[in-house]
Amino acid sequence: PAWGLTADFAKNYLESRRPELVVNSHMTRIGRVQLQRPSASEIDVDSLSMNFAPTHSALRLMESLAVCVRESEPTLVVGETGIGKTTVIQQLAQVSGNIL
C-alpha cells in the first residue's frame, strides 16, 4: 500500500469527505480551493439557489470544478442525463460571483 494506506481506507476517506463551502464578499472557498470574487459582485446568501442540494458528491464535484476554474483549465463534465452537471456549474458560478 502506498503511504501505508489500504485501498479500503482510501476509498472510505474519499467517499466520506465533505468539502466545506464558505462564501463571503471577497472570496468563495470550496474545500481546499479558494476563488477570489469579482470586486463588483455582491453575495446575498439568502438568494443562493434553493435547487441545489449540497451533498457529499455534489460538493466534491464543485471542488474539482473550482480547481479547474482557478487554473483556467478546460473541463468536460460528462454523466447521465439529469444527475446535476448543469446545476453544479450554475451553483459554482453563483457562489463565486461569475456570470454564465
N, C-alpha and C positions, 0 to 999 in steps of 0.2 A: 504493500500500500504506500502511495505517495504521501510524504509528510506524516506517516504514521496514522493516516485516516483510512478507515474501511469504506468501501463503496456504499454500504448501507448508511453509515454515519453522514457521509457527504450528501447523499440523496435526501435523507431526513432533514438535514440542515437547510438545504436549498428549498425544499418544499414547505418548510415551516417558517422560513424567514419572511418577515413582512416589512418592506421598506416604509419608513415614516414620511408622510407628506407634510411639509411645512411651507406655508405661503405667507409672505408679508409684502410690504410695499416696495422693497428693494430687491428681493430675491425669492426664488422658489427652490426648495430642496426636496428631492425625492430620493430617499435612501442615501447613497453615497455621492449623489450628483447634485451640484448646485448650479442653477441657471440665474443669471442676472436678469432682472425685469427691465424692459424699456422704461426710460425715465418718465415718459408721458403716460404710462399705463397705471391705472389705479385698480385696486382689487377690492371688491365687496364680497367678503367671504360668504355672506348670506345669499349672494346671487350665483354662486357656483352651481354647476349643473346638478340637478336632482336626479338626472337619468343615469348617473354614474355610480356604480357600487364599488367602493374601494376594497375589493377582495385581494387576497394574497397574490393571486396570479395577475390580476389587473395592475396592481402596484409594481410588481416585478417587471411586467412588460413596459409600464410607463417609465420605470427607472432605466431600463435598457434603451428605450427610445430617447430619453433625456441625454444619455451618453452620446448617442448619435447626433442629436441636435447640438450639443456642446462642441463636439468635434467636427461639425459640418460634414458629417458622413452620410452619403446617400444610403437610403434604407428601403428595403422591400419588406412589407408586412404581409404575410400570407396566412391563410387559415380558412376554415369552413365559413359559409355564409351565416351571418347573424351571431358570431361569437364575441363581437365588440371591438374589432380592429379600428373602425372609424371612430367609435365612441371614445376609446382611449386616446387617440390622436387629438380629437376635439377637446377633450378634458386637459390634456397636456398643454395645448395651445392656450386654453382659457386660463389655467393657473399660472402659466409663465408669461402672460401678458402679450401674447402674439396673436396675430390675425391670420386665419387660414385663407 
